[in-house]
Amino acid sequence: MDDAKVIEAVSDETLGHNNHYRSLIDNLPIGIFWGTPEGKITSVNKTLVRLLGYSSREELLAKSIPDVCYNPIELREFVERLASRGAISDYELRLVRKDESVAWTLVSVSAVRGESNKIIRYFGVIQDITNRKQAEVNMVRDSGMFEALYQLSREINRITVHLDDLFVVAADLLAENPQVLAGGIYLLDKYSRHFNLVVSFGPGKEFYSKQEVWSLSNSHVRTVLDSDTAILQSEWMGKEITLKSIGNRHASGQIVSVAMRTGLEVQGILSMVLPSIDQHGLRFVETIGEELGVGIKRRREEIELKEEREKEQRYLDVAGVIILALDCEGKVTLINKMGCKILGYGEEEIVGENWFDNFLPQDARSEVKEAFTALINGKNHPQESYENPVLTKSGEERYIAWHNIILRDEHNNPVGTLSSGTDITSRKGFEEALRESEERYRALTEESLVGVYMLKDNRFIYVNPEMTKITGYRKVELLDMNPWDMVLKEDLHEGVIKQREEAIERGEEVPVEYVMRIKKKDGNIAHLEVRARKVQYRGAWVTLGCCIDITEFIEEKKEEENTRNEWRLVFDSVPDLIMIIDRDGKIVRGNKALSKYTGKTIADLFKKDYLDVLKVDSPGVWINLHKICMDSKQPQYTEVKDKKRNSRFSVVISPLLNRKGEVVGTTDVARYIGNL
């Protein structure tokens, strides 16, 4: 029976009073209903009751038409079309069963009008097409899912650098899938531990762009991170939403979200709105999430590896030394900017070239290459330091001090060497100049008549031959002894050495020159005049000193002092008046007899005019004789009278000469010869 005939033949009165027709309608394979324009269901057949899962006709009649429609928007569009046309045939409409599952149906409805042409009721026929619809959806969805997975997997393997590229490709592929109404990818920030929306897709992507799905609270993040399953059971899981789609049409769907994982490590969240959720849909979203998780992890690892390599290269480039890596054949696999700068080549001119054949002088290649080969073959151990020249692009040779290690693979087989090199060309030049300087210095000190020594940690580290003559010890004996053992204890513990140490402790400056006494090997005492100071020698502080033996000078001074004392004793013991007078006629020294005669001390007589001391009767004669004596360097004789003291003196005026034989004054000796 077609729908038109059913509509013509059946009325609610017929269903109510004619058992034959009721039995016929109840056994039809399609649902039959009567309803009012206000949405009330007034009559249904048993087929419709079974289709919607109710237990009785009365239970279903208690519902309204909107109660059994799945989507209000779909119902509103259906009613508007029915009102404008008066009848609708084979309209796809989703109904809600008692258990809240969805039933896809084909609905045909006619309006029944009264005398004034007003619609008084609706009569409808409902056919269940859920199985057919699901089969169609599954077929389309499976095909689309397979294609999306294939394309996404291929793109994940193709993209090698940027995460953004991965997200864009994934979003484009999923947006093209007719089963995806909307979606969003949320990336986990490793530092804040929050999920951030990085891309949204699909006709309803505005839903995700407004971040209306995921609450990024700490509690939710912990829920995701602690979950050991991919499917996230949140308040949004399976929620029914209606989205404005393309062309202002509306579509309904359910939300499903999965954690994008690699093992137990969460990379982010993939959330989608699908028309409905079943095992196929869940598996599709879960598989996409797995693919994206793998892709994100791979991209992140590649980015981290690239950043690590760039950081390592920056470290190498800012290093103030050459960093050089060679393979087992001696070809350059790595060199930093400093190495390029020293050699004068660009990196591309060095990497891949044989190091020994291209960057070493001809006369150094064989030796260095043999050492490298022996090192790679395990015959030599890496040297702490190895120096050899390199050849720059301009032909200049520069000396490099290398530190080397062997690079090995996972099986401990050598695969090359890694070396750091310091340019020591300037140092080599300095060392050569220093060596020459030391040779000149050594030649001078070896022939010097002055003793020269170096002290470090209370030990001689150098003595010249003169030191052996001064001390009487052989060189090997001096180098093996504590030099302070030779110093007399009086000088070391109480004398000049102790005084110098105490002054240094007080922060006072001490003279570089001092005199000390030593006991020579033969037991004799020697007086040494020493000059010493701290200097740096070969990177360490040492005492550099020189000394001369002044024992003879000290003895001469002592003898001179003794002579002077004896002369002073004789000088003061003479009864004659003795005056030493300078060229200006001033007394610079007198004896005790003169002091006694004048009644003045020697200090009072100092620088007094000799004519003021002795009041002679003829001073002009005495003055003249002084001049003649100094000019001729010959003694002069005279006799003078001191009227003041009533005395007569016989005077001998002798010239006074300095070491150069120059006349610097006179010595006047006045002998008392009687009274006037």
C-alpha positions in Angstrom: 0.0 0.0 0.0 1.5 3.3 -1.0 1.4 6.4 1.2 -1.2 8.3 -0.7 -3.8 5.4 -0.4 -3.1 5.1 3.3 -3.7 8.8 3.8 -6.9 8.6 1.9 -8.2 5.5 3.6 -7.3 6.1 7.2 -8.7 8.6 9.7 -8.4 8.7 13.4 -12.0 7.7 13.7 -11.4 4.7 11.6 -8.4 3.7 13.7 -10.5 4.2 16.8 -13.7 2.2 15.8 -12.7 -0.2 13.1 -10.7 -3.1 14.5 -10.1 -4.5 11.1 -8.3 -1.4 9.9 -6.5 -1.0 13.2 -5.0 -4.5 12.9 -4.1 -3.7 9.3 -2.3 -0.4 10.2 -0.5 -1.9 13.3 1.0 -4.6 11.1 2.3 -2.3 8.4 6.2 -2.2 8.2 6.1 1.6 8.3 5.2 3.9 11.2 1.9 5.8 11.0 1.0 8.9 13.1 -1.5 11.7 13.5 -0.5 15.0 15.0 -1.8 18.6 15.5 -0.2 21.8 14.3 0.7 22.5 17.9 3.0 19.4 17.9 0.8 17.0 19.8 0.8 13.3 18.8 -2.7 12.1 18.7 -2.4 8.6 17.2 0.4 6.1 16.3 0.6 2.5 15.1 2.5 -0.2 16.8 5.3 -0.2 14.2 6.1 3.4 15.2 6.0 2.5 18.9 8.5 -0.3 18.2 10.7 2.0 16.0 11.1 4.6 18.7 11.6 1.9 21.4 8.6 2.7 23.6 6.7 0.0 25.6 3.2 1.1 24.8 1.1 3.3 22.5 0.2 5.4 25.6 3.8 6.1 26.5 4.6 7.5 23.1 1.4 9.6 22.9 2.6 11.3 26.1 5.4 12.8 24.1 5.2 15.8 21.7 6.6 15.9 18.2 9.6 18.1 19.3 10.3 15.5 22.0 11.0 12.8 19.5 13.0 14.9 17.0 16.8 14.8 17.3 17.6 18.2 16.1 15.3 21.2 16.7 16.8 23.0 13.7 16.1 20.1 11.4 12.5 20.1 12.7 12.0 23.8 12.2 13.2 23.6 8.6 10.9 20.6 8.1 7.8 22.5 9.5 8.5 25.6 7.5 8.7 23.6 4.3 5.6 21.7 5.1 3.7 24.9 5.8 4.6 26.4 2.5 3.9 23.3 0.4 1.2 21.5 2.4 2.9 18.1 1.9 6.4 16.6 2.0 7.5 13.2 0.7 10.7 11.2 1.7 12.3 13.9 3.9 15.3 12.6 5.9 14.7 13.4 9.5 16.5 12.1 12.6 14.4 11.0 15.5 15.3 10.2 19.1 14.4 6.8 20.5 13.5 6.3 24.1 17.1 5.1 24.9 18.3 8.4 23.3 19.8 6.7 20.3 19.3 8.3 16.9 17.1 6.8 14.2 17.4 7.9 10.6 14.0 8.1 8.9 12.2 9.0 5.7 9.1 11.0 6.6 6.1 11.8 4.3 3.5 14.1 5.8 0.2 15.6 4.4 -1.8 18.4 6.0 -5.5 17.8 6.6 -7.5 21.0 6.3 -11.0 22.0 7.5 -13.8 24.0 5.9 -12.0 27.3 6.0 -8.9 25.7 4.5 -7.2 25.8 7.9 -4.8 23.0 8.8 -6.4 21.0 11.6 -4.1 18.0 11.7 -1.2 16.2 10.1 -1.0 12.6 8.9 2.4 11.1 8.5 4.2 7.9 7.4 7.7 7.1 8.8 10.1 4.6 7.3 13.2 3.5 9.3 16.4 3.9 7.1 18.9 3.8 10.0 20.7 0.6 8.8 20.9 1.8 5.2 22.1 5.2 6.3 24.7 3.8 8.6 26.0 1.6 5.9 26.4 4.5 3.6 28.1 6.6 6.2 30.4 3.8 7.1 31.4 3.2 3.5 32.0 6.9 2.9 33.7 7.4 6.2 36.0 4.4 5.9 37.1 5.5 2.5 37.7 9.0 3.7 39.4 7.9 6.9 41.8 5.6 5.0 42.6 8.4 2.6 43.1 10.9 5.4 45.4 8.5 7.3 47.4 7.7 4.2 47.9 11.3 3.2 48.7 12.4 6.8 51.3 9.6 7.3 53.0 10.5 4.0 53.1 14.2 4.9 54.5 13.4 8.3 57.3 11.5 6.7 57.9 14.2 4.2 58.1 17.3 6.4 61.5 17.6 8.0 61.7 21.0 9.8 58.8 23.0 11.0 56.0 22.0 13.3 53.7 24.7 11.7 54.0 22.8 8.4 52.8 19.6 10.1 49.8 21.3 11.7 48.8 23.1 8.5 49.0 19.8 6.5 47.0 17.9 9.1 44.3 20.6 9.3 43.9 20.8 5.5 43.6 17.0 5.2 41.0 16.7 8.0 39.1 19.7 6.8 38.6 18.0 3.4 37.2 14.9 5.1 33.3 15.1 4.9 33.0 13.3 8.3 34.8 16.1 10.2 32.6 19.0 11.0 35.2 20.9 13.0 38.4 20.3 14.8 41.3 21.7 16.7 44.9 20.7 17.6 46.2 21.7 21.0 50.0 21.6 21.7 51.4 21.0 25.1 53.8 23.7 26.3 56.6 21.9 28.0 57.3 24.7 30.4 53.9 26.1 31.4 52.3 22.6 31.1 49.2 24.2 29.4 47.6 23.2 26.1 47.5 25.9 23.5 45.3 25.9 20.4 47.7 26.0 17.4 45.2 25.3 14.5 41.5 24.8 13.9 39.9 23.3 10.8 36.7 22.2 9.2 33.5 24.1 8.3 32.8 24.8 12.0 36.3 25.7 13.0 35.1 28.9 14.6 33.9 26.7 17.4 37.6 25.8 18.1 39.0 29.1 17.3 37.1 30.6 20.2 38.6 27.8 22.4 35.2 26.8 23.6 36.2 23.1 24.0 39.2 22.8 26.3 39.5 24.4 29.7 43.3 24.7 30.1 43.2 24.6 33.9 46.0 22.8 35.8 43.5 20.2 37.0 42.5 19.4 33.4 46.1 19.3 32.3 46.9 16.8 35.0 43.9 14.7 34.0 45.3 14.5 30.5 48.9 13.8 31.5 48.0 11.2 34.1 45.6 9.4 31.8 46.9 6.1 30.4 44.4 5.9 27.6 44.2 8.0 24.4 40.4 8.8 24.6 39.9 11.6 27.0 36.8 11.2 29.3 35.9 14.9 30.0 32.7 16.8 30.4 32.9 17.5 26.6 33.2 13.9 25.5 30.2 13.0 23.3 28.5 16.4 23.9 26.0 17.2 21.1 26.6 20.6 19.5 25.1 22.4 16.5 27.5 24.2 14.2 26.8 26.8 11.4 28.4 25.2 8.4 29.0 26.2 4.8 26.3 28.3 3.1 24.6 29.1 6.5 23.4 25.5 6.8 23.6 23.9 10.2 25.1 20.6 11.1 25.0 18.6 14.3 27.7 16.5 15.8 29.4 15.1 18.8 32.8 16.0 20.3 35.5 13.4 20.7 39.0 14.2 21.9 42.2 12.2 22.2 45.6 12.7 23.6 48.4 12.8 21.0 50.8 10.4 22.5 54.1 8.7 21.9 54.2 5.9 24.4 53.3 7.6 27.7 54.5 11.0 26.6 51.7 13.4 25.8 52.4 15.8 22.9 49.0 17.5 22.8 45.3 17.0 22.3 43.4 16.4 19.0 39.7 17.3 19.3 37.0 16.8 16.5 33.3 17.2 16.0 32.0 14.2 14.2 28.4 13.6 13.0 28.2 10.8 15.5 30.5 8.7 17.7 30.9 5.0 17.3 33.8 2.6 17.3 34.9 3.5 13.8 34.9 7.2 14.6 36.8 6.8 17.9 39.4 4.6 16.2 39.8 7.1 13.4 40.4 10.1 15.8 42.6 7.9 17.9 44.7 6.8 14.9 45.0 10.4 13.7 46.1 11.4 17.2 48.8 8.7 17.2 50.1 9.8 13.8 50.2 13.4 14.9 51.9 12.5 18.2 54.6 10.6 16.4 55.0 13.5 13.9 55.1 16.2 16.7 57.7 14.2 18.7 59.8 13.7 15.6 59.6 17.4 14.7 60.5 18.4 18.2 63.4 16.0 18.3 64.6 17.3 14.9 64.3 20.9 16.1 66.1 20.1 19.4 68.8 18.3 17.5 69.2 21.2 15.1 69.2 23.8 17.9 71.8 21.6 19.8 74.0 21.4 16.7 73.7 25.1 16.1 74.5 25.8 19.8 77.5 23.5 19.6 78.6 25.2 16.4 78.3 28.6 18.1 80.4 27.3 21.0 83.0 26.1 18.5 82.9 29.4 16.6 83.3 31.6 19.7 86.2 29.4 21.1 89.5 31.2 20.9 91.2 28.0 19.6 91.1 25.9 16.5 88.6 23.0 16.7 89.4 20.3 14.1 87.9 16.9 13.4 89.5 14.4 11.0 88.3 11.0 9.8 90.5 8.0 9.7 91.9 9.0 6.3 92.9 12.4 7.5 90.1 14.3 5.8 88.6 17.3 7.5 85.1 16.7 8.7 84.7 19.8 10.9 86.6 23.1 11.5 85.4 26.2 13.4 85.7 29.9 12.5 88.9 30.3 14.4 90.5 27.5 12.4 89.3 29.1 9.1 90.6 32.5 10.2 94.1 31.3 11.1 94.4 29.2 7.9 92.9 32.0 5.7 90.5 29.6 4.0 86.7 29.5 3.9 85.1 26.5 5.6 84.0 25.0 2.3 87.6 25.1 1.1 88.8 23.0 4.0 86.0 20.5 4.9 86.5 17.3 2.8 90.2 18.0 2.0 93.1 15.9 3.3 94.6 17.8 6.2 98.2 16.6 5.9 98.5 17.1 2.1 97.0 20.6 2.0 97.5 22.4 5.3 100.9 21.3 6.5 104.4 22.4 5.3 106.1 19.9 3.1 108.9 19.1 5.6 106.4 18.4 8.5 103.8 16.2 6.6 105.6 12.9 6.9 106.2 13.1 10.6 102.8 14.4 11.6 101.0 11.9 9.3 102.9 9.0 10.7 102.0 10.0 14.3 98.3 10.3 13.2 98.3 6.9 11.6 99.9 5.3 14.6 97.3 7.0 16.8 94.4 5.7 14.8 95.8 2.2 14.7 96.2 2.2 18.5 100.1 2.1 18.4 100.4 5.5 20.1 98.5 7.0 23.0 97.0 10.5 22.5 99.7 13.1 23.5 98.7 15.7 26.0 100.3 18.3 23.7 101.7 18.1 20.2 103.2 21.0 18.4 103.6 21.3 14.7 103.5 24.1 12.0 100.5 24.6 9.7 100.5 26.2 6.2 98.1 29.1 5.6 96.6 30.1 2.3 99.2 32.9 2.0 102.0 30.5 2.4 102.9 31.6 6.0 103.8 29.0 8.6 102.2 29.2 12.0 102.9 27.0 15.0 100.0 25.3 16.6 99.9 23.4 20.0 97.4 20.6 19.7 95.4 18.6 22.3 93.9 15.4 20.7 91.3 12.8 21.5 90.2 9.7 19.5 86.6 9.6 18.3 85.0 6.1 18.5 81.8 4.5 17.3 79.4 2.4 19.4 81.7 -0.6 18.9 84.7 1.3 20.3 86.3 1.4 16.8 88.2 4.6 16.0 86.4 6.8 13.5 88.7 9.8 13.6 90.2 12.5 15.9 89.0 15.7 17.5 91.7 18.3 18.2 91.9 21.7 19.8 94.8 23.9 18.7 96.2 27.1 20.1 98.2 29.4 17.8 101.6 29.7 19.6 103.5 31.4 16.8 104.0 34.6 18.8 105.0 32.5 21.8 107.5 30.5 19.7 109.0 33.8 18.6 109.1 35.0 22.2 110.6 31.7 23.3 113.3 31.9 20.7 114.1 35.5 21.6 114.1 34.5 25.3 116.4 31.5 24.5 118.8 33.8 22.7 118.5 36.3 25.6 119.2 33.6 28.1 122.2 32.4 26.1 123.6 36.0 26.1 122.7 36.4 29.8 124.3 33.0 30.6 127.5 34.0 28.6 127.7 37.2 30.6 127.0 35.6 33.9 129.4 32.7 33.3 132.3 35.2 32.7 131.2 37.7 35.3 133.5 38.6 38.2 130.4 39.0 40.3 128.6 36.0 41.8 125.1 35.5 40.2 122.5 33.1 41.5 118.8 32.2 41.3 116.8 31.0 44.3 113.5 29.1 44.3 111.9 27.5 47.4 115.1 28.0 49.4 117.2 26.2 46.8 119.7 27.4 44.3 118.5 26.7 40.7 121.4 28.5 39.1 124.9 29.6 40.2 127.6 31.0 38.0 131.3 30.0 38.3 132.1 33.1 40.4 129.7 31.8 43.1 131.9 28.6 43.5 135.0 30.8 43.9 133.2 33.0 46.5 131.8 30.2 48.6 134.4 27.5 48.0 131.7 24.9 47.1 131.4 23.1 43.8 128.4 23.9 41.6 126.7 20.5 42.3 127.1 21.1 46.0 125.5 24.5 45.9 122.6 23.3 43.8 122.0 20.6 46.4 122.1 22.8 49.6 119.9 25.3 51.4 121.8 28.6 50.9 120.8 29.9 54.3 122.9 27.1 55.9 126.0 29.1 54.9 124.8 32.3 56.5 126.2 33.0 60.0 123.6 32.4 62.7 124.2 35.9 64.1 123.2 37.5 60.8 120.4 34.9 60.1 118.6 35.0 63.5 119.7 38.3 65.0 121.4 40.4 62.4 120.6 41.8 58.9 118.6 38.8 57.6 116.2 38.8 60.6 115.9 42.6 60.4 114.9 42.4 56.7 112.4 39.7 57.3 110.8 41.7 60.2 110.6 44.8 58.0 109.0 42.9 55.2 106.4 41.5 57.6 105.6 45.1 58.8 105.0 46.0 55.1 108.1 48.2 54.9 110.3 48.5 51.9 113.8 47.1 52.3 116.9 48.0 50.3 117.9 45.7 47.5 121.4 45.9 48.8 122.7 44.5 52.1 125.8 42.9 53.6 125.8 39.5 55.2 128.5 37.0 56.4 128.8 33.5 55.3 131.0 30.6 56.3 132.9 29.3 53.3 133.6 25.6 52.8 137.1 26.0 54.2 135.6 27.5 57.4 136.7 31.1 56.8 134.2 33.9 57.1 133.4 36.0 54.0 131.6 39.3 53.9 129.2 39.5 50.9 127.6 42.6 49.5 124.3 41.3 48.0 121.8 42.8 45.6 118.6 40.7 45.2 115.0 41.1 43.9 112.0 39.0 43.0 111.5 38.3 39.2 109.4 35.9 37.1 111.3 33.2 35.4 109.6 30.6 33.3 106.2 31.3 34.8 107.4 31.2 38.5 108.6 33.8 41.0 112.3 33.4 41.8 114.9 35.5 43.6 117.6 36.8 41.3 120.7 38.0 43.1 124.3 38.9 42.6 127.0 39.3 45.3 130.7 40.3 45.6 133.2 39.2 48.2 134.1 42.4 50.1 136.0 40.6 52.8 139.3 42.4 51.8 137.6 45.7 51.7 136.1 45.2 55.1 139.6 44.2 56.4 141.1 47.3 54.8 138.5 49.4 56.4 139.2 47.9 59.7 142.9 48.4 59.3 142.3 52.0 58.2 140.1 52.6 61.2 142.8 51.1 63.4 145.4 53.4 61.8 143.1 56.3 62.2 142.6 55.5 65.8 146.4 55.2 66.3 147.0 58.4 64.5 144.3 60.2 66.6 146.0 58.8 69.7 149.4 60.1 68.6 147.8 63.4 67.3 146.3 64.1 70.7 149.4 63.0 72.6 151.7 65.5 70.9 152.4 68.5 73.2 152.8 70.9 70.2 149.8 72.9 69.0 148.5 71.2 65.8 146.0 72.8 63.5 144.7 71.4 60.2 143.7 74.5 58.1 141.7 74.5 54.8 142.5 76.8 51.9 140.2 79.4 53.4 142.2 79.6 56.6 139.6 77.8 58.7 140.5 75.3 61.3 139.0 71.9 60.4 140.8 69.9 63.2 143.0 70.5 66.2 144.6 68.4 68.9 144.1 68.4 72.6 147.2 70.6 73.2 145.5 73.3 71.1 142.3 72.9 73.0 144.1 73.2 76.3 146.2 76.2 75.2 143.2 78.2 73.9 140.8 77.0 76.6 138.2 75.9 73.9 136.9 72.6 72.9 137.7 71.0 69.6 134.1 71.6 68.5 134.4 75.3 69.4 137.6 75.6 67.3 136.0 74.0 64.2 135.8 76.5 61.3 137.4 79.3 63.3 140.0 81.5 61.6 143.5 80.4 62.7 144.5 84.1 63.2 141.6 84.4 65.7 142.9 81.5 67.7 146.6 82.7 67.9 147.0 86.5 68.1 150.4 86.8 66.5 152.3 90.0 66.1 152.9 89.7 62.4 149.8 88.0 60.8 150.7 89.1 57.3 153.9 87.1 57.3 151.9 84.0 58.4 149.3 84.5 55.8 151.9 84.9 53.1 153.8 81.8 54.1 150.5 79.8 53.9 150.0 81.0 50.3 153.6 80.1 49.4 153.3 76.6 51.0 150.1 75.8 49.1 151.4 77.1 45.8 154.8 75.4 46.1 153.7 72.3 48.0 156.8 72.9 50.1 157.0 73.3 53.9 157.5 76.8 55.3 159.0 77.8 58.6 158.5 80.9 60.8 158.4 82.1 64.3 155.4 83.9 65.8 154.7 85.7 69.0 151.4 85.5 70.9 151.3 88.8 72.8 148.0 87.9 74.4 149.4 84.9 76.1 153.1 86.2 76.3 154.4 83.2 74.3 156.7 82.5 71.4 156.2 79.6 68.9 158.3 78.0 66.2 155.8 77.1 63.4 156.2 74.5 60.6 153.6 75.0 57.8 153.2 71.8 55.7 151.0 71.3 52.6 148.0 69.0 53.1 147.3 66.9 49.9 144.3 64.7 49.0 144.5 61.3 47.2 144.9 63.0 43.9 147.9 65.0 45.1 146.0 68.3 45.2 146.6 70.8 47.9 143.5 71.2 50.1 145.0 73.1 53.0 148.0 73.1 55.5 149.0 71.4 58.7 150.5 74.0 61.1 152.5 72.7 64.0 153.4 75.4 66.6 156.0 74.4 69.2 156.3 76.5 72.3 159.8 78.0 72.6 159.4 80.3 75.5 157.8 83.5 76.8 158.3 86.9 75.4 
